[in-house]
């Protein structure tokens, strides 16, 4: 969600049994018998900017056909799969950092949060029913590199409506709010 150390780490998430976005069964680099058993979203740095990629994973655990999800020039971080595996929520750095959702095939990009810079939102997580998204909101407009930075846990509906603070401050190094699976 922010510059510095956290951007150096790749966010990697897997869903099983769905091959989408050009990672169809047998299309990988491990040979003609490769079978895609999962789809992974991850962040790869290009130059000094992170971007979100998707790839299939075969039965041997080998990554197949990494494909960039968007054409954005701004940094993208923290991809989070919707429970049905059809959409991803992620953070994009553009005039601050905002939360976006996009279909797994790269269509229907939509900005959900609209906080004025330098305020940021990111580090998303979907509720198990896919109806809500939890996220981190940086209060006081300070970047994570500032030792006095603080954040709060917020929630919103999956369409971006009803954004609200839980009233709980969290770590200044990233909240990582996560819904409990049931």
C-alpha positions as CSV (number, residue, x, y, z in Angstrom):
1,X,0.0,0.0,0.0
2,X,2.9,2.3,0.5
3,X,6.4,2.9,-0.6
4,X,9.4,1.3,0.9
5,X,9.9,-2.1,2.3
6,X,6.3,-3.4,1.9
7,X,6.4,-2.9,-1.8
8,X,9.4,-5.2,-2.0
9,X,7.2,-8.1,-1.0
10,X,5.0,-9.9,-3.5
11,X,1.4,-10.5,-2.6
12,X,0.5,-14.0,-3.7
13,X,-3.0,-15.5,-3.6
14,X,-4.2,-18.8,-5.0
15,X,-7.7,-20.1,-5.9
16,X,-8.2,-23.6,-7.0
17,X,-9.8,-25.2,-10.1
18,X,-10.4,-22.1,-12.2
19,X,-8.4,-21.4,-15.2
20,X,-9.0,-17.8,-16.5
21,X,-7.3,-15.0,-18.3
22,X,-5.3,-17.0,-20.9
23,X,-4.0,-19.6,-18.5
24,X,-6.0,-22.4,-20.0
25,X,-5.2,-26.0,-19.4
26,X,-2.2,-27.2,-21.4
27,X,-1.1,-23.7,-22.4
28,X,1.9,-23.5,-20.0
29,X,5.6,-23.8,-20.5
30,X,5.9,-27.2,-18.7
31,X,4.9,-29.2,-21.8
32,X,1.9,-30.3,-23.6
33,X,0.6,-32.4,-20.6
34,X,0.5,-29.4,-18.2
35,X,-2.9,-29.2,-16.4
36,X,-3.8,-25.9,-14.7
37,X,-5.1,-26.6,-11.2
38,X,-5.2,-23.0,-9.8
39,X,-4.9,-19.4,-10.6
40,X,-2.6,-17.0,-8.8
41,X,-2.5,-13.2,-8.5
42,X,0.8,-11.7,-7.5
43,X,2.8,-8.4,-7.7
44,X,5.8,-8.1,-9.9
45,X,8.1,-5.1,-9.9
46,X,8.9,-3.6,-13.3
47,X,11.6,-0.9,-13.0
48,X,10.5,0.9,-9.8
49,X,6.8,0.2,-10.2
50,X,4.7,-2.8,-9.0
51,X,2.1,-4.3,-11.2
52,X,-0.5,-7.2,-10.8
53,X,0.0,-10.4,-12.8
54,X,-2.0,-13.6,-13.0
55,X,-0.7,-17.0,-13.8
56,X,-1.9,-20.6,-13.8
57,X,-0.4,-23.2,-11.5
58,X,0.0,-26.7,-12.8
59,X,-0.1,-30.0,-10.8
60,X,3.7,-29.8,-10.2
61,X,3.3,-26.3,-8.7
62,X,4.9,-24.6,-11.7
63,X,3.7,-21.2,-12.8
64,X,2.3,-20.9,-16.3
65,X,2.0,-17.9,-18.6
66,X,2.3,-14.9,-16.3
67,X,0.1,-12.2,-17.7
68,X,-0.2,-8.6,-16.6
69,X,-3.7,-7.9,-15.5
70,X,-4.0,-4.1,-16.2
71,X,-2.3,-1.5,-18.4
72,X,-2.0,1.0,-15.5
73,X,1.2,3.0,-15.3
74,X,0.7,3.6,-11.6
75,X,1.8,1.1,-8.9
76,X,-0.6,-1.7,-8.1
77,X,-0.4,-3.7,-4.9
78,X,-2.2,-6.2,-2.6
79,X,-4.4,-8.2,-4.9
80,X,-7.2,-10.0,-3.1
81,X,-9.5,-12.5,-4.8
82,X,-13.3,-12.3,-4.3
83,X,-14.6,-15.6,-2.8
84,X,-16.1,-16.7,-6.1
85,X,-12.8,-16.1,-7.9
86,X,-14.2,-13.8,-10.5
87,X,-12.9,-10.4,-9.3
88,X,-9.9,-9.0,-7.6
89,X,-9.7,-6.0,-5.3
90,X,-6.4,-4.2,-5.2
91,X,-4.7,-0.9,-4.3
92,X,-3.6,1.5,-7.1
93,X,-1.3,4.5,-6.4
94,X,-2.8,7.5,-8.2
95,X,-3.1,10.8,-6.4
96,X,-2.8,8.9,-3.1
97,X,-3.7,5.3,-3.0
98,X,-7.2,4.0,-3.8
99,X,-9.0,0.6,-3.9
100,X,-10.1,-0.7,-7.2
101,X,-11.8,-3.9,-8.3
102,X,-11.4,-5.6,-11.7
103,X,-12.7,-8.8,-13.2
104,X,-10.2,-11.6,-13.4
105,X,-10.1,-11.3,-17.3
106,X,-9.0,-7.6,-16.9
107,X,-12.4,-6.1,-17.7
108,X,-14.6,-3.7,-15.7
109,X,-12.0,-1.8,-13.8
110,X,-13.8,0.3,-11.1
111,X,-12.4,2.7,-8.5
112,X,-14.1,2.1,-5.1
113,X,-12.5,4.6,-2.8
114,X,-12.0,8.3,-3.5
115,X,-10.0,9.7,-0.6
116,X,-8.1,12.9,-1.3
117,X,-4.3,12.7,-1.4
118,X,-2.2,12.2,0.7
119,X,-4.7,9.9,2.4
120,X,-4.5,6.2,1.3
121,X,-6.6,3.1,1.4
122,X,-5.5,-0.5,0.5
123,X,-4.6,-3.9,1.8
124,X,-8.1,-5.3,1.0
125,X,-9.8,-8.5,2.1
126,X,-13.2,-9.8,0.9
127,X,-15.8,-11.1,3.4
128,X,-16.6,-14.8,2.9
129,X,-19.9,-14.1,1.2
130,X,-18.3,-11.5,-1.1
131,X,-20.6,-8.7,0.0
132,X,-18.1,-6.6,1.9
133,X,-14.5,-5.6,1.7
134,X,-12.3,-4.8,4.7
135,X,-9.4,-2.4,4.1
136,X,-6.8,-0.2,5.8
137,X,-7.2,3.6,5.7
138,X,-4.3,5.8,6.6
139,X,-5.3,8.6,9.0
140,X,-3.7,12.0,9.1
141,X,-2.4,11.6,5.6
142,X,1.1,10.3,6.6
143,X,3.0,7.8,4.6
144,X,4.1,4.5,6.2
145,X,7.7,5.8,6.1
146,X,6.7,8.4,8.7
147,X,7.2,7.0,12.2
148,X,4.1,8.9,13.3
149,X,1.8,7.3,10.7
150,X,-1.4,5.5,11.9
151,X,-4.2,3.7,10.2
152,X,-7.7,2.4,10.9
153,X,-9.6,-0.7,9.8
154,X,-12.5,0.2,7.5
155,X,-15.2,-1.7,5.7
156,X,-17.4,-1.1,2.7
157,X,-19.9,-2.9,0.5
158,X,-18.3,-4.7,-2.5
159,X,-19.6,-2.0,-4.8
160,X,-17.8,0.7,-2.8
161,X,-20.8,2.0,-1.0
162,X,-21.2,2.4,2.8
163,X,-17.5,3.1,3.5
164,X,-17.1,3.4,7.3
165,X,-14.4,3.2,10.0
166,X,-14.6,0.5,12.6
167,X,-13.2,3.1,15.0
168,X,-10.2,0.9,15.6
169,X,-6.7,2.1,15.0
170,X,-4.2,-0.5,13.9
171,X,-0.5,-0.9,13.3
172,X,1.4,1.9,11.6
173,X,3.2,-0.8,9.5
174,X,0.1,-2.2,7.8
175,X,-3.2,-3.4,9.3
176,X,-3.8,-6.4,7.1
177,X,-7.5,-6.7,8.1
178,X,-8.8,-10.2,7.4
179,X,-12.3,-11.6,7.6
180,X,-12.6,-15.0,9.3
181,X,-13.5,-17.8,6.9
182,X,-16.5,-19.8,8.0
